[in-house]
């Protein structure tokens, strides 16, 4: 049986698989620009192969980097003369806006008075998610619900009861306490969604806002096997997985002869974007990055090996103790003996110079964050199509509210999943 293409991202003749395949092949053709991690590789091969592009990047000011980081499509246009494959970058990353039209606003955000223990940004995200999935006409199951913030938001839009699954007993207790206090029709159950004994409530519409990695992939598997009438979720943290390499969910992606093989580190790139961190946090992150790169230069010199040496997360106190204290701590962690005399100023300056270079090389790599994320989410869309769902894929809010703003909304239209299509 041949299953017809689902609604396209742009025109009705384009299936999700067609777009996934084109993106897969485009990413494979540009892998040399996004696989090398600038923090670990001071001289990626692309910088040597494209010296004019490398020189142009080196000449960028910090202000240029700040601007292009927030306007990657414009950055792609600037360098498309060196990389013609970037000419249609904006079209490659474009997806529809699934939020309600401003002409027909729907108030779905919890009132502040009812948003106890709910961070303001999470409150707005839950409201935007709810606005993009209403109307709700089935019982709702909130997958990995935490304290039930999304559950309580949806309960006010849904005539049916809302249940939540959460593994942490303390969060379960808090969620049920809040639901009782505000008279919301929500019940949170203590349930590890990765456990073998998880049971999908019959006829329930599964939802998840920013369920991480294996958790949202489990939602797809469990929900489709249970024949859930609808699945609506915004995925996050694709790299949080028990597997060292990503295994596509869809049969069609698995059959592609040149399917990308993505490591956990590759998956991490898809979520390396922050638009909400305060200036103080960004400044501290930059300082510690300079220290880490300074130590990296020092350890390469001392070991006589031009290889990156990963260092674990540092204790917060070190931020106030200076570069030398950081290096001594890192050396102890890696069982590296430091000489009695170290020119700390020299190695700190080396770290600052490397940080400047890394920032510009990461700008190049960050061009591929959204394409990689779309590659993953399109695979999910194809997998859901294969299980008999009609799928919408788009954004539920502006990236300024959260960069993880993709929404998959799948409605079951076929009781018997069709056989996956084969492709040459």
C-alpha positions as CSV (number, residue, x, y, z in Angstrom):
1,X,0.0,0.0,0.0
2,X,1.3,3.4,-0.9
3,X,0.6,6.2,1.7
4,X,0.1,9.6,0.0
5,X,2.4,12.4,1.0
6,X,1.2,14.4,4.0
7,X,0.6,18.1,4.0
8,X,3.8,19.8,2.9
9,X,5.7,22.5,4.6
10,X,5.3,24.7,1.6
11,X,3.4,23.1,-1.3
12,X,1.1,20.1,-1.3
13,X,3.2,18.1,-3.7
14,X,6.2,17.9,-1.4
15,X,6.3,15.2,1.2
16,X,8.2,15.4,4.5
17,X,10.4,12.6,3.2
18,X,11.3,14.6,0.1
19,X,12.4,17.5,2.3
20,X,14.3,15.2,4.7
21,X,16.1,13.6,1.9
22,X,17.2,16.9,0.3
23,X,18.3,18.2,3.7
24,X,20.2,15.0,4.5
25,X,22.1,15.2,1.2
26,X,22.8,18.9,1.7
27,X,24.1,18.4,5.2
28,X,26.3,15.5,4.1
29,X,27.8,17.7,1.4
30,X,28.7,20.4,3.9
31,X,29.7,18.1,6.8
32,X,33.3,19.5,6.7
33,X,31.9,22.8,8.0
34,X,29.8,21.5,10.9
35,X,31.4,18.3,12.1
36,X,34.7,19.8,13.4
37,X,34.2,21.3,16.9
38,X,36.1,24.6,16.9
39,X,36.8,24.3,20.6
40,X,38.7,21.1,20.0
41,X,40.2,21.8,16.5
42,X,42.2,25.0,16.2
43,X,42.7,24.5,12.4
44,X,39.7,22.8,10.8
45,X,40.3,21.6,7.2
46,X,37.7,24.0,5.7
47,X,39.7,27.0,7.0
48,X,42.8,25.8,5.0
49,X,40.7,24.8,1.9
50,X,38.9,28.2,1.9
51,X,41.6,30.7,2.9
52,X,39.7,33.8,1.6
53,X,36.6,32.8,3.6
54,X,38.7,32.2,6.7
55,X,40.4,35.6,6.3
56,X,37.0,37.3,6.0
57,X,35.8,35.6,9.2
58,X,39.0,36.6,11.1
59,X,38.3,40.2,10.1
60,X,34.9,40.3,11.7
61,X,34.5,42.4,14.8
62,X,32.8,41.1,18.0
63,X,29.9,43.3,17.1
64,X,29.7,41.6,13.7
65,X,29.7,38.2,15.4
66,X,26.9,39.3,17.7
67,X,24.8,40.5,14.8
68,X,25.3,37.5,12.5
69,X,24.7,35.1,15.4
70,X,21.1,36.5,15.6
71,X,20.8,36.8,11.7
72,X,22.2,33.6,10.4
73,X,20.3,33.8,7.1
74,X,22.0,37.1,6.4
75,X,25.3,35.6,7.3
76,X,24.7,32.7,4.9
77,X,24.0,35.3,2.2
78,X,27.3,37.1,2.9
79,X,29.4,34.0,2.5
80,X,27.5,32.3,-0.3
81,X,30.0,33.6,-2.8
82,X,32.5,31.1,-1.3
83,X,29.9,28.5,-0.6
84,X,27.2,28.4,-3.3
85,X,25.3,25.8,-1.4
86,X,24.2,28.5,1.0
87,X,22.3,30.6,-1.6
88,X,19.0,29.1,-0.6
89,X,19.7,28.8,3.1
90,X,16.7,30.7,4.2
91,X,14.4,28.5,2.2
92,X,16.0,25.4,3.7
93,X,15.3,26.4,7.3
94,X,11.9,28.0,6.7
95,X,8.8,26.4,8.3
96,X,5.2,27.7,8.8
97,X,4.1,29.6,11.8
98,X,1.5,27.5,13.6
99,X,0.5,30.1,16.2
100,X,-2.9,31.7,15.9
101,X,-3.4,34.7,13.6
102,X,-3.0,38.0,15.5
103,X,-6.4,38.9,14.0
104,X,-8.0,36.1,16.1
105,X,-6.1,36.2,19.4
106,X,-6.9,33.4,21.9
107,X,-5.9,33.9,25.5
108,X,-4.3,30.6,26.6
109,X,-1.6,31.7,29.0
110,X,-2.2,31.0,32.6
111,X,-3.1,34.2,34.6
112,X,-0.1,35.2,36.7
113,X,-2.0,34.7,39.9
114,X,-2.4,31.0,39.0
115,X,1.2,30.5,37.8
116,X,2.6,29.6,41.2
117,X,6.2,28.2,41.0
118,X,6.1,28.8,37.2
119,X,8.9,30.8,35.7
120,X,7.6,33.7,33.6
121,X,9.2,32.4,30.4
122,X,7.8,28.9,30.9
123,X,4.4,30.4,31.5
124,X,4.5,32.2,28.1
125,X,5.9,29.1,26.3
126,X,3.1,26.9,27.7
127,X,0.5,29.5,26.7
128,X,1.9,29.7,23.1
129,X,2.0,25.9,22.8
130,X,-1.6,25.7,24.0
131,X,-2.7,28.3,21.5
132,X,-1.1,26.4,18.6
133,X,-2.8,23.0,19.5
134,X,-6.4,24.1,20.4
135,X,-9.1,23.1,20.0
136,X,-8.7,20.1,22.3
137,X,-11.5,17.5,22.1
138,X,-9.8,14.4,23.7
139,X,-8.5,13.6,27.2
140,X,-4.9,14.9,27.3
141,X,-1.8,13.1,28.5
142,X,1.1,15.4,29.4
143,X,4.3,13.4,28.9
144,X,7.1,14.2,31.3
145,X,5.0,16.9,32.9
146,X,7.1,18.1,35.8
147,X,4.9,20.1,38.2
148,X,2.1,20.1,35.6
149,X,2.5,23.7,34.3
150,X,1.5,22.7,30.8
151,X,-1.1,20.3,32.2
152,X,-2.8,23.1,34.1
153,X,-2.5,25.5,31.1
154,X,-4.2,23.0,28.8
155,X,-6.9,22.0,31.4
156,X,-8.4,25.4,31.0
157,X,-8.8,24.9,27.3
158,X,-9.9,21.2,27.4
159,X,-13.4,19.9,28.2
160,X,-11.8,16.5,29.0
161,X,-9.6,15.6,32.0
162,X,-5.8,16.0,31.8
163,X,-3.4,13.5,33.2
164,X,0.4,13.9,33.5
165,X,3.2,11.4,33.7
166,X,6.2,12.4,35.8
167,X,8.9,10.2,37.4
168,X,10.0,12.5,40.3
169,X,7.7,11.9,43.3
170,X,8.4,15.4,44.7
171,X,7.3,17.0,41.4
172,X,4.2,14.8,41.3
173,X,3.2,15.9,44.8
174,X,3.8,19.6,43.9
175,X,1.8,19.2,40.6
176,X,-1.2,17.6,42.4
177,X,-1.1,20.2,45.2
178,X,-1.1,23.1,42.6
179,X,-4.0,21.5,40.7
180,X,-6.1,21.1,43.8
181,X,-5.3,24.6,45.0
182,X,-6.4,26.2,41.7
183,X,-9.2,23.7,41.0
184,X,-7.7,22.5,37.7
185,X,-8.9,19.2,36.3
186,X,-5.4,17.7,36.4
187,X,-4.0,14.5,37.9
188,X,-0.3,13.9,37.9
189,X,0.8,10.2,38.1
190,X,4.3,9.0,39.2
191,X,5.5,7.2,36.2
192,X,8.8,6.6,34.5
193,X,7.9,7.0,30.8
194,X,10.9,4.9,29.8
195,X,9.8,1.9,31.9
196,X,8.4,-1.3,30.4
197,X,5.2,-1.0,32.4
198,X,4.1,2.4,31.1
199,X,0.5,2.2,29.8
200,X,-1.0,4.8,27.5
201,X,-4.4,5.9,28.7
202,X,-6.9,4.8,26.0
203,X,-8.0,7.5,23.6
204,X,-5.6,10.2,25.0
205,X,-4.0,13.0,23.1
206,X,-0.3,13.0,24.0
207,X,1.4,16.3,24.5
208,X,4.9,17.3,25.6
209,X,6.6,20.7,25.8
210,X,10.4,20.4,25.6
211,X,10.7,16.7,26.6
212,X,14.3,15.8,26.1
213,X,16.0,13.4,23.7
214,X,14.9,9.8,24.3
215,X,11.8,11.0,26.2
216,X,10.2,12.6,23.2
217,X,11.2,9.7,21.0
218,X,9.6,7.4,23.5
219,X,6.4,9.5,23.2
220,X,6.4,8.9,19.4
221,X,6.9,5.2,19.8
222,X,4.5,4.6,22.7
223,X,1.8,6.9,21.4
224,X,1.8,5.5,17.9
225,X,1.8,1.9,19.1
226,X,-1.1,2.7,21.4
227,X,-3.0,4.3,18.5
228,X,-3.1,7.7,20.2
229,X,-5.6,9.9,18.2
230,X,-3.2,12.8,18.3
231,X,0.4,13.7,19.4
232,X,1.5,17.2,19.8
233,X,5.0,18.0,21.0
234,X,7.9,20.3,21.0
235,X,11.2,18.4,21.1
236,X,14.3,19.5,22.9
237,X,17.9,18.3,23.9
238,X,18.2,15.7,21.1
239,X,21.6,14.6,22.4
240,X,20.2,13.3,25.7
241,X,20.1,9.7,24.7
242,X,21.4,6.3,25.9
243,X,22.8,5.7,22.4
244,X,26.2,6.9,21.1
245,X,24.8,7.4,17.6
246,X,21.4,8.5,16.4
247,X,19.2,5.8,14.8
248,X,16.5,7.3,12.5
249,X,12.9,6.5,13.6
250,X,11.4,6.4,10.1
251,X,11.8,3.4,7.9
252,X,12.3,5.6,4.8
253,X,15.3,7.4,6.5
254,X,16.8,4.1,7.5
255,X,16.7,2.9,3.9
256,X,18.4,6.0,2.5
257,X,21.8,4.8,1.1
258,X,23.6,7.8,2.4
259,X,21.8,8.6,5.7
260,X,23.8,10.8,8.0
261,X,25.4,9.1,11.0
262,X,25.1,11.5,13.9
263,X,27.1,11.1,17.1
264,X,25.8,12.5,20.4
265,X,28.2,15.4,19.9
266,X,26.7,16.1,16.5
267,X,23.2,16.1,18.1
268,X,24.4,18.6,20.7
269,X,25.1,21.1,18.0
270,X,21.3,21.3,17.2
271,X,20.6,22.9,20.5
272,X,23.7,25.1,21.0
273,X,21.7,28.4,20.9
274,X,20.9,30.7,23.7
275,X,18.8,33.9,23.3
276,X,17.8,34.3,26.9
277,X,20.9,34.3,29.0
278,X,21.6,37.6,31.0
279,X,24.6,39.6,30.1
280,X,26.3,38.7,33.3
281,X,26.0,35.0,32.6
282,X,27.2,35.5,29.0
283,X,30.3,37.4,30.2
284,X,31.1,34.7,32.8
285,X,30.7,32.0,30.2
286,X,33.1,33.8,27.8
287,X,35.7,34.3,30.6
288,X,35.7,30.6,31.6
289,X,35.9,29.6,27.9
290,X,39.0,31.8,27.6
291,X,40.5,30.0,30.6
292,X,39.7,26.6,29.2
293,X,41.3,27.5,25.9
294,X,44.3,28.9,27.7
295,X,44.7,25.7,29.6
296,X,44.2,23.7,26.4
297,X,47.1,25.6,24.8
298,X,49.2,25.0,27.9
299,X,48.5,21.3,28.1
300,X,49.3,20.8,24.4
301,X,52.6,22.5,25.0
302,X,53.5,20.5,28.1
303,X,52.4,17.1,26.7
304,X,53.9,17.7,23.3
305,X,50.7,16.6,21.7
306,X,48.4,18.7,19.6
307,X,45.3,16.9,20.9
308,X,42.3,18.3,22.9
309,X,42.2,17.2,26.5
310,X,38.6,17.4,27.8
311,X,38.2,18.9,31.3
312,X,35.2,18.3,33.5
313,X,32.8,21.0,34.7
314,X,34.6,23.3,37.2
315,X,33.4,24.2,40.7
316,X,31.7,27.6,40.7
317,X,34.2,29.0,43.3
318,X,37.0,28.9,40.7
319,X,35.4,31.8,38.8
320,X,36.5,34.1,41.7
321,X,40.0,32.6,42.0
322,X,41.5,33.5,38.6
323,X,43.1,31.8,35.7
324,X,46.1,30.2,37.5
325,X,43.9,28.6,40.1
326,X,41.7,27.2,37.2
327,X,44.7,25.7,35.5
328,X,46.0,24.1,38.7
329,X,42.6,22.6,39.3
330,X,42.4,21.3,35.7
331,X,45.9,19.9,35.8
332,X,45.1,17.9,38.9
333,X,41.9,16.6,37.3
334,X,43.9,15.4,34.3
335,X,46.9,14.2,36.4
336,X,49.1,16.7,34.5
337,X,52.2,18.0,36.3
338,X,52.7,21.7,35.9
339,X,56.3,23.2,36.0
340,X,57.3,25.4,39.0
341,X,57.2,28.5,36.8
342,X,54.4,29.2,34.4
343,X,54.0,32.4,32.4
344,X,50.3,32.7,33.2
345,X,49.9,35.9,31.3
346,X,51.2,34.3,28.2
347,X,48.8,31.3,28.3
348,X,45.9,33.5,29.3
349,X,46.6,35.7,26.2
350,X,46.8,32.5,24.1
351,X,43.3,31.6,25.5
352,X,41.9,35.0,24.6
353,X,43.3,34.7,21.0
354,X,41.9,31.2,20.6
355,X,38.5,32.3,22.0
356,X,38.4,35.0,19.3
357,X,39.1,32.4,16.6
358,X,36.7,29.9,18.1
359,X,33.9,32.4,18.1
360,X,34.3,33.1,14.4
361,X,34.7,29.4,13.5
362,X,31.6,28.6,15.6
363,X,29.6,31.2,13.7
364,X,30.3,29.1,10.6
365,X,29.2,25.9,12.4
366,X,26.1,27.5,13.9
367,X,24.7,27.9,10.4
368,X,24.0,24.2,10.5
369,X,22.2,24.2,13.9
370,X,18.7,24.6,12.6
371,X,19.2,22.4,9.5
372,X,20.4,19.6,11.8
373,X,17.4,20.1,14.1
374,X,15.0,20.1,11.1
375,X,16.7,16.9,9.8
376,X,15.8,15.2,13.1
377,X,12.3,16.6,13.3
378,X,11.5,15.7,9.7
379,X,12.6,12.2,10.5
380,X,10.0,12.2,13.3
381,X,7.4,13.6,10.9
382,X,8.1,10.8,8.4
383,X,7.9,8.2,11.1
384,X,4.5,9.5,12.2
385,X,3.3,9.5,8.6
386,X,4.3,5.8,8.4
387,X,2.2,5.1,11.4
388,X,-0.9,6.6,9.8
389,X,-0.8,10.2,11.0
390,X,-1.3,13.4,9.2
391,X,1.4,15.8,10.4
392,X,1.8,19.5,10.8
393,X,5.3,20.9,11.4
394,X,6.1,24.5,12.2
395,X,6.8,27.0,15.0
396,X,4.5,27.7,17.9
397,X,6.3,30.9,19.1
398,X,9.1,33.3,18.2
399,X,12.6,32.2,18.8
400,X,13.1,35.1,21.2
401,X,10.8,33.2,23.6
402,X,12.6,29.9,23.1
403,X,14.9,28.7,20.3
404,X,13.3,25.3,20.7
405,X,10.1,26.5,19.1
406,X,9.3,23.7,16.7
407,X,6.0,21.9,17.0
408,X,5.0,18.6,15.6
409,X,1.2,18.1,15.6
410,X,0.1,14.7,14.4
411,X,-3.5,13.5,14.0
412,X,-4.3,9.8,13.4
413,X,-6.1,9.3,10.1
414,X,-5.3,5.6,9.4
415,X,-6.1,2.8,11.8
416,X,-3.8,0.4,10.0
417,X,-0.3,2.0,9.5
418,X,0.7,1.8,5.8
419,X,3.8,-0.1,4.7
420,X,6.8,2.3,4.4
421,X,7.6,3.4,0.9
422,X,10.8,2.1,-0.5
423,X,13.2,4.4,-2.2
424,X,16.1,3.6,-4.5
